[in-house]
Amino acid sequence: MDLVTQWLWCLAAFVLGALVALAVAAAVVRARSVDEALADLPDAREVGGRR
């Protein structure tokens, strides 16, 4: 039973850490429009362009 309890605590810590990392990333990295995101890829809108 100790193994299951320890595993559940590790799982809870992992999930909590992932949520904190997601919150920090969402606060630091601002969303961009589709046009701005594709502007960084030269051939993104052409047929047969970059994949």
DRENPA-3360 file (N, C-alpha, C; in nm, 2 decimals, always signed):
BEGIN
1 = MDLVTQWL = +0.08/-0.12/+0.00/+0.00/+0.00/+0.00/+0.09/+0.13/+0.00 ~ +0.20/+0.12/+0.06/+0.29/+0.23/+0.06/+0.34/+0.27/-0.08 ~ +0.36/+0.17/-0.16/+0.40/+0.20/-0.30/+0.29/+0.28/-0.37 ~ +0.17/+0.24/-0.36/+0.06/+0.31/-0.42/+0.04/+0.45/-0.37 ~ +0.06/+0.47/-0.25/+0.05/+0.60/-0.19/+0.16/+0.69/-0.24 ~ +0.28/+0.64/-0.25/+0.40/+0.71/-0.30/+0.38/+0.75/-0.45 ~ +0.33/+0.65/-0.52/+0.30/+0.67/-0.66/+0.20/+0.78/-0.69 ~ +0.09/+0.78/-0.61/-0.01/+0.88/-0.62/+0.04/+1.02/-0.58;
9 = WCLAAFVL = +0.13/+1.03/-0.48/+0.19/+1.16/-0.45/+0.28/+1.21/-0.56 ~ +0.35/+1.12/-0.62/+0.44/+1.16/-0.74/+0.35/+1.20/-0.85 ~ +0.25/+1.13/-0.88/+0.16/+1.17/-0.99/+0.09/+1.31/-0.96 ~ +0.05/+1.33/-0.84/-0.01/+1.46/-0.81/+0.10/+1.57/-0.82 ~ +0.22/+1.55/-0.78/+0.33/+1.65/-0.79/+0.35/+1.68/-0.94 ~ +0.35/+1.57/-1.02/+0.38/+1.59/-1.17/+0.27/+1.68/-1.23 ~ +0.14/+1.65/-1.20/+0.03/+1.72/-1.25/+0.03/+1.87/-1.21 ~ +0.06/+1.89/-1.08/+0.07/+2.02/-1.03/+0.18/+2.10/-1.09;
17 = GALVALAV = +0.30/+2.04/-1.11/+0.41/+2.10/-1.18/+0.38/+2.13/-1.32 ~ +0.31/+2.04/-1.39/+0.27/+2.07/-1.53/+0.17/+2.19/-1.54 ~ +0.08/+2.20/-1.45/-0.01/+2.31/-1.45/+0.06/+2.44/-1.42 ~ +0.15/+2.44/-1.33/+0.23/+2.56/-1.30/+0.31/+2.60/-1.42 ~ +0.37/+2.51/-1.49/+0.45/+2.54/-1.61/+0.36/+2.59/-1.72 ~ +0.24/+2.54/-1.73/+0.15/+2.58/-1.83/+0.10/+2.73/-1.80 ~ +0.08/+2.75/-1.68/+0.04/+2.89/-1.64/+0.15/+2.99/-1.66 ~ +0.27/+2.95/-1.63/+0.38/+3.04/-1.65/+0.40/+3.07/-1.80;
25 = AAAVVRAR = +0.40/+2.96/-1.88/+0.41/+2.98/-2.03/+0.30/+3.06/-2.09 ~ +0.18/+3.05/-2.04/+0.07/+3.13/-2.09/+0.09/+3.27/-2.05 ~ +0.15/+3.30/-1.94/+0.17/+3.44/-1.90/+0.29/+3.50/-1.97 ~ +0.39/+3.42/-2.00/+0.51/+3.48/-2.06/+0.50/+3.49/-2.21 ~ +0.44/+3.39/-2.28/+0.43/+3.38/-2.42/+0.30/+3.43/-2.46 ~ +0.30/+3.54/-2.53/+0.17/+3.60/-2.58/+0.12/+3.54/-2.71 ~ -0.01/+3.52/-2.72/-0.06/+3.46/-2.84/-0.05/+3.56/-2.96 ~ -0.03/+3.50/-3.08/-0.01/+3.59/-3.20/-0.12/+3.55/-3.29;
33 = SVDEALAD = -0.14/+3.63/-3.39/-0.24/+3.60/-3.49/-0.18/+3.49/-3.59 ~ -0.27/+3.43/-3.66/-0.22/+3.33/-3.76/-0.13/+3.39/-3.86 ~ -0.16/+3.51/-3.91/-0.08/+3.58/-4.00/+0.06/+3.60/-3.95 ~ +0.07/+3.65/-3.83/+0.21/+3.67/-3.77/+0.28/+3.54/-3.75 ~ +0.21/+3.44/-3.71/+0.28/+3.31/-3.69/+0.33/+3.25/-3.82 ~ +0.26/+3.26/-3.93/+0.30/+3.21/-4.05/+0.40/+3.30/-4.12 ~ +0.41/+3.43/-4.08/+0.51/+3.52/-4.14/+0.65/+3.47/-4.12 ~ +0.67/+3.40/-4.01/+0.80/+3.35/-3.98/+0.84/+3.23/-4.07;
41 = LPDAREVG = +0.75/+3.17/-4.14/+0.77/+3.06/-4.22/+0.76/+3.10/-4.37 ~ +0.87/+3.11/-4.44/+0.86/+3.18/-4.57/+0.76/+3.11/-4.67 ~ +0.76/+2.98/-4.68/+0.68/+2.91/-4.78/+0.56/+2.84/-4.72 ~ +0.51/+2.88/-4.61/+0.40/+2.81/-4.53/+0.27/+2.81/-4.61 ~ +0.24/+2.92/-4.68/+0.11/+2.93/-4.75/+0.11/+2.88/-4.89 ~ +0.23/+2.84/-4.95/+0.23/+2.79/-5.08/+0.21/+2.64/-5.09 ~ +0.14/+2.60/-5.19/+0.12/+2.45/-5.21/+0.26/+2.39/-5.24 ~ +0.29/+2.28/-5.18/+0.42/+2.22/-5.20/+0.53/+2.29/-5.13;
49 = GRR = +0.50/+2.39/-5.04/+0.60/+2.46/-4.97/+0.65/+2.38/-4.85 ~ +0.70/+2.45/-4.75/+0.76/+2.38/-4.63/+0.65/+2.30/-4.56 ~ +0.69/+2.18/-4.51/+0.59/+2.09/-4.45/+0.63/+2.08/-4.30;
% end
